[in-house]
Amino acid sequence: MDIVLSVLDTLVFDRIYATVLPLGIDVGGVAGKVGGAVNGTTPFGVVHERDPISEYFGVFPSNYADLSMLSRGDWRRQLFSLFLITWIFGVLLYFIGSLFSYVFIFDKRTFDHPKFLKNQIRQEIATTMKSLPFMAILTAPFFFIEIRGYSKLYYNLSDMPTWYNFFQFPFFLFFTDGLIYFIHRGLHHGSVYKTLHKPHHKWIMPTPFASHAFHPVDGFAQSLPYHIFPFLFPLHKFGYIGLFIFVNCWTILIHDGEFVADHPAINGAACHTYHHLYFNYNYGQFTTFWDRIGGSYRRPDAALFDKEQRMAKEQWKKQVGEMETIVKAVEGDDGYREYAHDNKKTI
């Protein structure tokens, strides 16, 4: 994350901090504010520090890099900047990814499913927007500790054997998939389910906009494996950024309702749809490996991979009958859900 922070310091944050919290310098006994630096120096001859990371991308620190009372290395500035980056970047990824999936992938016939909620997309977005800033608050300290040099992230490929530069990616997915499985299954325990995980299970037939619609503690808990990994194992810095983007995109894809991954090893949208429908199955994130070991794997019916059969009223009737029995056992009263078709005969 130091790569992202350095580039955004150069492009955005230096100027903002210099404007909001300008540096005060006493000149001849009169306190003044520095401004109008030229050729890399302030009017008082203070040369900005070189930033090899941002310069690597062809962007060079401007004169604003020296004009704030909060320097780039100030922990308060770093922590707050990382919070903003995590929050804003999360919002952008969410809307860009979800909107793309909704427009080009999501099957709009899902709107007619008897368990699709009234104003569901609006509710999904509202829940996400309320949760993302709090998830960012919880996440930023991990990025802060990482940029302070306490992780095993590395910059040069030569720092690790060639085989590991390739192996780290499947290893990351295997490691995080396992931890997420146990965290996710734990969130279904009766002692925490209704408080933390129930808000995400409000969406029986989710859309891509449900991908990040969590209670903030729930969302943070399921992201913990991604942040823990680089403190335990080496991970390339660019790979870390790429995996962070991939994980968010994958979260959207398993909520898109387009069941293309008919493979017993992949926990795709079909498997995750069954999780939303039937609650106690398919807790994994990327694969079905841990669900198979834990006895919680349920392979989707073949009908889900046929565009016509999966939207047939007979299929929906079967789903609703089993789902309502499970919901009553898991949650009791289902009164907090208002379905779009409650007053219409749909099956």
C-alpha positions in Angstrom: 0.0 0.0 0.0 3.0 2.3 0.3 3.0 2.4 -3.6 -0.5 3.7 -3.7 0.1 6.1 -0.9 3.2 7.6 -2.5 1.6 8.1 -5.9 -1.5 9.6 -4.4 0.6 11.9 -2.1 2.3 13.2 -5.2 -0.9 13.5 -7.3 -3.4 14.5 -4.7 -2.6 14.6 -1.0 0.4 16.9 -0.9 -1.6 19.8 -2.3 -4.6 19.1 0.0 -2.5 18.9 3.2 -0.5 22.0 2.2 -3.8 23.9 1.7 -5.7 22.6 4.8 -2.7 22.4 7.1 0.0 24.8 5.7 3.4 24.9 7.1 4.2 28.0 9.3 7.7 29.4 9.3 8.9 32.3 11.4 10.8 34.8 9.2 12.4 37.8 11.0 10.2 37.3 14.0 7.0 37.2 11.9 5.1 33.9 11.5 4.3 33.4 7.8 3.0 30.6 5.6 5.2 29.1 2.9 3.9 29.3 -0.6 4.9 29.7 -4.2 7.8 27.3 -4.3 9.9 27.2 -7.4 12.1 24.5 -9.0 11.8 22.0 -6.2 12.6 24.4 -3.4 10.5 26.6 -1.2 11.2 30.3 -1.0 13.2 29.5 2.1 15.4 26.9 0.4 13.8 23.7 1.8 14.3 21.0 -0.8 11.6 18.3 -0.9 12.5 14.7 -0.3 12.8 12.5 -3.3 10.1 9.9 -3.8 11.5 7.0 -5.8 8.2 5.1 -5.8 6.1 7.8 -7.4 9.0 8.8 -9.7 9.0 5.1 -10.9 5.6 5.9 -12.4 6.8 9.1 -14.0 5.2 11.4 -11.5 7.4 13.7 -9.4 6.7 15.4 -6.1 5.6 18.9 -6.6 6.6 21.9 -4.4 3.5 21.1 -2.2 5.3 18.1 -0.8 7.1 20.4 1.7 4.3 22.9 2.4 2.2 21.2 5.1 2.8 21.0 8.8 2.0 17.3 8.5 4.9 15.8 6.5 4.5 12.6 4.4 6.1 10.6 7.2 3.7 11.9 10.0 1.8 8.9 11.3 -1.4 10.9 11.7 -1.3 11.9 8.0 -0.5 8.4 6.9 -3.2 6.8 8.9 -5.9 9.3 7.8 -4.7 9.1 4.1 -4.9 5.3 4.2 -8.4 5.5 5.7 -9.5 7.8 2.8 -7.8 5.6 0.2 -9.4 2.5 1.6 -12.9 4.1 1.8 -12.8 5.9 -1.6 -11.1 3.1 -3.4 -13.6 0.7 -2.0 -16.6 2.8 -3.1 -15.1 3.1 -6.6 -14.4 -0.6 -7.0 -17.9 -1.4 -5.6 -19.8 0.9 -8.0 -17.6 0.2 -11.1 -17.6 -3.5 -10.6 -21.2 -3.9 -9.5 -22.6 -1.6 -12.2 -20.6 -3.5 -14.9 -21.8 -6.8 -13.6 -25.4 -5.6 -13.3 -25.5 -4.1 -16.8 -23.7 -6.9 -18.7 -23.9 -10.1 -16.7 -26.8 -10.1 -14.1 -29.9 -11.8 -15.3 -32.7 -9.2 -14.8 -35.3 -12.0 -14.7 -34.2 -12.4 -11.0 -36.5 -9.4 -10.3 -39.4 -11.8 -10.8 -38.2 -14.3 -8.2 -40.7 -14.5 -5.3 -38.0 -13.9 -2.8 -36.6 -10.7 -4.4 -37.1 -7.9 -2.0 -39.0 -4.6 -2.5 -36.5 -1.9 -3.5 -33.8 -4.5 -3.0 -31.0 -2.8 -5.0 -31.6 0.5 -3.2 -31.3 -1.3 0.1 -28.2 -3.1 -1.0 -26.5 0.1 -2.0 -27.6 1.9 1.2 -26.3 -0.9 3.4 -23.0 -0.8 1.6 -22.6 2.9 1.8 -23.2 2.9 5.5 -20.7 0.0 6.1 -17.8 1.0 3.9 -16.4 3.9 5.9 -16.5 1.8 9.1 -14.8 -1.1 7.3 -12.2 1.4 6.1 -11.6 2.6 9.7 -11.0 -1.0 10.8 -8.8 -1.8 7.8 -6.6 1.3 7.7 -4.4 0.3 10.7 -3.3 -2.9 8.9 -2.2 -0.8 5.9 -0.5 1.6 8.3 1.5 -1.2 10.0 2.4 -2.5 6.6 3.8 0.7 5.2 5.8 1.1 8.4 7.7 -2.0 7.4 6.3 -4.7 9.7 5.0 -6.9 6.9 6.8 -9.4 4.6 5.8 -7.4 1.5 8.7 -7.0 -1.0 9.4 -4.8 -4.0 12.1 -6.5 -6.0 11.4 -9.8 -7.7 15.0 -10.8 -7.1 14.3 -10.8 -3.3 12.6 -14.2 -3.6 13.2 -17.3 -5.7 11.6 -17.4 -9.1 9.3 -20.3 -8.2 7.9 -18.3 -5.2 7.1 -15.3 -7.4 4.6 -17.6 -9.1 3.6 -19.8 -6.2 2.6 -16.9 -3.9 -0.7 -16.4 -5.8 -2.3 -19.8 -5.6 -0.9 -20.0 -2.1 -2.6 -16.7 -1.2 -5.9 -18.0 -2.5 -5.6 -21.3 -0.7 -4.6 -19.7 2.6 -7.3 -17.0 2.5 -10.0 -19.4 1.3 -9.4 -21.6 4.3 -9.5 -18.8 6.8 -12.5 -17.2 5.3 -14.3 -20.6 5.4 -13.8 -20.9 9.2 -14.6 -17.2 9.8 -17.7 -17.3 7.6 -18.9 -20.5 9.2 -18.3 -19.0 12.6 -20.4 -16.0 11.7 -23.3 -18.4 11.2 -23.1 -19.5 14.9 -26.2 -18.5 16.8 -24.3 -16.3 19.2 -23.2 -13.9 16.5 -25.4 -14.6 13.4 -28.3 -12.3 14.2 -26.1 -9.4 15.2 -23.4 -9.5 12.5 -24.1 -11.8 9.6 -27.9 -11.6 9.3 -27.8 -8.2 7.5 -26.0 -9.9 4.6 -28.5 -12.7 4.4 -31.3 -10.3 4.0 -30.7 -10.8 0.3 -32.1 -14.2 -0.6 -31.6 -13.6 -4.3 -28.7 -11.1 -4.3 -27.7 -8.8 -7.1 -24.1 -7.6 -7.7 -24.9 -4.6 -5.4 -25.2 -7.0 -2.5 -21.6 -8.0 -2.8 -20.4 -5.6 -0.1 -23.7 -5.1 1.8 -22.4 -6.3 5.1 -22.5 -5.3 8.7 -19.1 -3.5 8.9 -17.7 -5.9 11.5 -18.8 -8.9 9.4 -17.2 -7.4 6.2 -14.0 -6.6 8.1 -13.9 -10.1 9.7 -14.1 -11.8 6.3 -11.4 -9.6 4.9 -8.9 -10.3 7.7 -7.2 -13.2 6.0 -6.2 -10.9 3.1 -4.5 -8.6 5.6 -3.0 -11.3 7.8 -1.2 -13.1 4.9 1.5 -10.5 4.1 2.5 -10.5 7.8 3.1 -14.2 7.8 4.3 -14.9 4.2 6.2 -12.9 1.6 4.1 -11.2 -1.0 5.1 -8.9 -3.8 3.8 -5.4 -3.4 2.3 -5.1 -6.9 0.8 -8.6 -6.4 -0.7 -7.4 -3.2 -2.5 -4.5 -4.9 -3.6 -6.8 -7.8 -5.0 -9.4 -5.4 -6.8 -6.7 -3.4 -8.6 -5.7 -6.6 -9.2 -9.3 -7.6 -10.7 -10.2 -4.3 -13.2 -7.3 -4.5 -14.1 -8.2 -8.1 -14.5 -11.9 -7.2 -16.9 -10.9 -4.4 -19.0 -9.1 -6.9 -18.9 -12.0 -9.4 -20.2 -14.6 -6.9 -23.2 -12.3 -6.4 -24.0 -11.7 -10.1 -26.4 -14.6 -10.6 -24.7 -15.8 -13.8 -24.0 -19.4 -13.2 -21.1 -20.2 -15.6 -18.7 -22.0 -13.2 -20.2 -25.5 -13.3 -17.1 -27.1 -11.7 -17.1 -29.0 -8.5 -13.9 -27.3 -7.3 -14.9 -23.7 -7.9 -17.1 -21.8 -5.5 -18.8 -19.6 -8.1 -22.0 -17.7 -8.2 -24.1 -20.8 -8.3 -22.6 -22.2 -5.1 -22.9 -18.8 -3.4 -26.5 -18.4 -4.5 -27.2 -21.7 -2.7 -25.6 -20.2 0.3 -28.0 -17.2 0.2 -30.9 -19.5 -0.4 -30.2 -22.3 2.0 -27.8 -20.6 4.5 -25.9 -23.6 5.9 -23.9 -24.6 2.8 -21.0 -23.3 0.7 -19.2 -21.1 3.1 -16.0 -20.9 1.0 -14.9 -18.0 -1.1 -12.9 -19.3 -4.0 -13.1 -23.1 -3.9 -15.3 -25.9 -2.5 -12.2 -27.6 -0.9 -12.9 -26.5 2.7 -16.6 -27.1 2.4 -16.0 -30.6 1.3 -13.7 -31.2 4.3 -16.2 -29.6 6.6 -19.2 -31.4 5.2 -21.0 -28.2 4.2 -20.6 -28.5 0.4 -23.8 -28.6 -1.6 -23.4 -28.8 -5.4 -25.9 -26.7 -7.3 -28.5 -28.5 -9.3 -27.8 -28.9 -13.0 -30.9 -26.8 -13.7 -29.2 -23.7 -12.5 -26.8 -23.8 -15.4 -29.6 -23.8 -17.9 -30.8 -20.2 -18.6 -34.4 -21.3 -19.0 -34.7 -24.0 -16.3 -33.2 -21.8 -13.6 -35.8 -19.2 -14.1 -38.7 -21.6 -14.4 -41.5 -21.2 -11.8 -41.2 -24.9 -10.9 -37.6 -24.3 -9.9 -38.5 -21.2 -7.9 -41.3 -23.0 -6.1 -38.8 -25.8 -5.1 -36.3 -23.2 -3.8 -38.9 -21.2 -1.9 -40.3 -24.3 -0.1 -36.9 -25.4 1.2 -35.7 -21.8 1.8 -38.7 -20.9 4.0 -38.2 -24.0 6.2 -34.5 -23.2 6.7 -35.1 -19.5 7.4 -37.6 -20.3 10.1 -35.1 -22.7 11.7 -32.2 -20.2 11.4 -33.9 -16.9 12.0 -37.4 -17.5 13.3 -39.7 -14.7 12.1 -39.0 -13.5 8.6 -40.9 -10.3 9.1 -38.0 -7.9 8.5 -38.0 -8.8 4.8 -40.5 -7.2 2.5 -40.7 -9.1 -0.7 -41.5 -7.3 -4.0 -44.2 -9.8 -4.9 -45.9 -10.4 -1.6 -49.2 -9.2 -3.0 -48.8 -10.8 -6.4 -49.3 -14.4 -7.4 -45.9 -15.4 -8.9 -45.8 -19.1 -8.5 
